[in-house]
C-alpha cells in the first residue's frame, strides 16, 4: 500500500525537468512571470508562475469570483497530472491500495463522518470558493491587517502568488494571524481521482482526505488518514 501525505499553503509546482526550470530562471523565457508593482511593473519570477502555468480559472461576470471554478492545465512547465494519476492506477492494477491526505488551503472542516474512514462531510473542500485576491483588510478582504498597514495590496499578492486568492486564513488561539493558504487545484484533482465506488455494493471507497492547513487542530486530518488506511488494508486483505 502507498499512503501519500501533502502539507502545503501554496499550489503544486512540480516542475518538468529539465526544460521547465528555464521558465523560472531565464529572463528571455518570462511568459509566466507577473509584473512587480513595487519595481516599476517589471516582470519577475515568483510563486505566481505555478498558478499561471498550472491553473486556469473562469470569472464569468468579472466580479472576482471564479464561478466555473479552477482547473489544472498541462503545458511545458509543470509535470502533467497523468504522471501521478497513471502511476497510482498502475499500482492499483498491481493490487496495491493508494490513499492520500492533502492538508491545503481549504476552509476549516466543520464536520467529519463519525464512522470510518472519518472523512470531511461539511466545510473544507466542499465550501471552498475559487476567486481572486480582494483588496481590503481581512475579514472584508484578503490582506492581513499588519500587511495592510505596511501598504501591501491585492496587486502585490497577485504578483507573488497569482490571481487565486486564499482559501483559508489561519489564526492561533489568541486570535493572532499565522498565515494564509491557497486552495488546491492540481493536488485536489490527483487526490480525488483515487476515490471510486465499490462495484459490488455501490458504496463509495474514500481514498482521499482533503483537510485545512488553517485548522488549529490537525488531529482530525490524521484520523481521516488512519481511517482510509485501515479501510484500504481491509479491502486488500485476501
Secondary structure, DSSP 4 states (H G I P E B T S, - for coil): -EEEEEE-SS----B-TTGGGHHHH-GGG-TTPEEETTTTTEEE--THHHHHHHEEE--SSSSSB-TT-EEE---SSBPPTHHHHHHHHHHHHTT--EEEEEEESSPPEEEE-SSTT--EEEEGGGT---B---SSBTTTSSB-HHHHHTT--HHHHHHHH-S--EEEEEE-TTS-EEEEEEPPSHHHHHHHTT-EE-TTT--EE--EEEEETT-S--HHHHHHHHHHHHHHHHHH--
